[in-house]
Amino acid sequence: MMLIFRFFGLAASEIHGDMNQRQRMESVESFQRGEVNFLMATDLLSRGFDIHQVQTVINYSFPVEDSRYVHRVGRTARAGNSGTAITLANEDERKEVKRMAKQGKSQAKPFTVSQALVQKIGDSVALLQDYIKTLIKMERKERELLLAVIDANKAQNLLDHTDEIKNRPKKDWFVSGK
């Protein structure tokens, strides 16, 4: 989704489990400062982050648990504020979305997207398929390179500090019946 947003010139940041804490915080802060208009997030963001002035939450994937749905859509209702939560659901999931919305005491208004519009957007995204695959490969290679640099730094530290490491007192571990 980030690649598609970038391709269409939409200012977005992302947050997911493959990022370190510093990267996650930078993404959230750029969203809060208004540097980006969209924050793409996995369920990682549904709890534990307090993000102010969220006006709209779009659930791209259907939440499997009621509590996840409540926490996701609750992003728009902090401190008495209101907002809009959109959950993309197929026909089989639609009834479940309505049930969850009722439990959360919110108003669910079904909206059907025409097949022609879905096809048009699908065709646009299909044109990007090769571009997206290339970018994904580049990102993977960058990540592998970063991990290799981290491993090389660890190995260099071990070499530089071998004497110090070997001279540390051995740790004793005790296990008791308690």
C-alpha positions in Angstrom: 0.0 0.0 0.0 2.9 2.4 0.8 4.3 1.8 -2.7 1.0 2.5 -4.3 0.5 5.7 -2.3 4.0 6.9 -3.2 3.4 6.2 -6.8 0.2 8.3 -6.8 2.1 11.1 -4.9 0.2 10.7 -1.6 2.2 11.7 1.4 2.2 8.8 3.8 4.2 7.1 6.4 4.0 3.5 7.7 4.3 1.6 11.0 4.6 -2.2 11.3 6.4 -4.9 13.2 9.4 -5.0 10.9 10.4 -1.5 12.0 12.5 -0.6 15.1 11.0 1.6 17.8 12.8 4.7 16.5 11.4 4.3 13.0 7.9 3.7 14.4 8.1 6.9 16.4 9.4 8.9 13.5 6.5 7.7 11.4 3.9 8.6 14.0 5.5 12.0 14.7 5.6 12.9 11.0 1.9 12.1 10.9 1.2 14.2 14.0 3.2 17.2 12.7 1.2 17.0 9.4 4.2 16.2 7.3 2.2 13.3 5.9 -1.5 13.0 5.4 -1.7 9.2 5.8 -0.4 6.8 8.3 -0.5 3.1 7.2 -0.4 0.8 10.2 -0.8 -2.8 11.1 -2.7 -3.8 14.3 0.6 -2.8 16.0 -0.9 0.7 16.2 -4.4 -0.2 17.4 -3.2 -0.1 21.1 -0.7 1.8 23.1 -0.2 4.8 20.8 -2.0 8.1 21.5 -2.3 9.9 18.2 -4.3 13.2 18.4 -6.6 14.6 15.8 -7.2 11.5 13.7 -10.2 12.2 11.6 -10.5 9.0 9.6 -9.5 5.4 10.1 -9.7 3.0 7.2 -9.6 -0.7 8.0 -8.0 -2.2 4.9 -8.1 -5.7 6.4 -11.1 -6.9 8.3 -10.4 -7.1 12.1 -10.8 -10.6 13.4 -11.7 -9.7 17.0 -14.2 -7.2 18.3 -11.6 -5.6 20.6 -9.3 -4.9 17.7 -12.2 -3.3 15.8 -13.0 -1.1 18.8 -9.4 0.0 19.3 -8.9 0.7 15.6 -12.0 2.8 15.1 -11.5 4.4 18.5 -8.5 6.3 17.1 -11.0 8.9 15.8 -12.8 9.4 19.1 -10.2 10.5 21.5 -11.1 13.0 24.2 -14.7 13.6 22.9 -13.7 14.1 19.3 -15.6 12.4 16.5 -14.5 11.0 13.2 -15.1 8.5 10.5 -14.1 4.8 10.5 -14.3 2.9 7.2 -14.0 -0.8 7.1 -13.4 -2.5 3.8 -15.3 -5.7 3.8 -16.5 -8.2 1.3 -20.1 -9.4 1.2 -19.4 -12.2 3.7 -17.9 -9.8 6.2 -20.5 -7.1 5.9 -22.9 -8.5 8.6 -20.0 -8.9 11.0 -18.9 -5.3 10.5 -22.5 -4.1 11.3 -22.6 -6.3 14.4 -19.3 -4.9 15.7 -20.4 -1.3 15.0 -23.6 -1.8 16.9 -21.6 -3.2 19.9 -19.4 -0.1 19.8 -22.5 2.1 19.7 -21.6 3.6 16.4 -23.6 4.2 13.3 -22.8 1.8 10.5 -23.8 3.0 7.1 -23.2 0.4 4.3 -21.8 1.7 1.1 -21.3 -0.5 -1.9 -18.5 0.2 -4.3 -19.4 -0.5 -7.9 -17.7 -3.4 -9.7 -16.7 -1.0 -12.5 -14.8 1.3 -10.0 -13.1 -1.7 -8.4 -12.1 -3.0 -11.8 -10.7 0.5 -12.9 -8.6 0.8 -9.7 -7.5 -2.8 -10.0 -6.4 -2.2 -13.6 -4.4 0.9 -12.4 -2.7 -1.1 -9.7 -2.0 -4.0 -12.1 0.0 -1.5 -14.3 2.2 -0.9 -11.3 2.9 -4.5 -10.6 6.4 -4.7 -12.1 7.3 -1.3 -10.5 6.1 -2.5 -7.1 8.0 -5.9 -7.4 11.2 -4.0 -8.3 10.8 -1.6 -5.3 10.1 -4.5 -2.9 13.2 -6.3 -4.1 15.3 -3.1 -3.6 13.8 -2.7 -0.1 14.7 -6.3 0.8 18.2 -5.9 -0.5 18.6 -2.7 1.6 17.4 -4.5 4.7 19.8 -7.4 4.1 22.7 -4.9 3.6 21.7 -3.2 6.9 21.6 -6.5 8.7 25.0 -7.4 7.2 26.5 -4.1 8.4 25.1 -4.7 11.9 26.6 -8.2 12.0 30.0 -6.9 10.7 29.9 -4.2 13.5 29.3 -6.9 16.1 32.1 -9.1 14.8 34.5 -6.1 14.8 33.5 -5.3 18.4 34.2 -8.9 19.4 37.6 -8.6 17.7 38.4 -5.2 19.2 37.4 -6.2 22.8 38.3 -10.0 22.9 40.7 -9.6 25.9 38.2 -7.6 27.9 35.4 -10.1 27.1 37.6 -13.1 28.1 38.7 -11.5 31.3 35.2 -10.9 32.6 34.3 -13.1 35.6 32.2 -16.1 34.7 28.6 -15.8 35.7 27.2 -18.4 38.1 23.6 -19.4 37.7 21.7 -21.0 40.5 18.5 -23.0 40.3 16.6 -23.7 43.5 13.7 -25.9 44.3 11.6 -22.8 45.3 
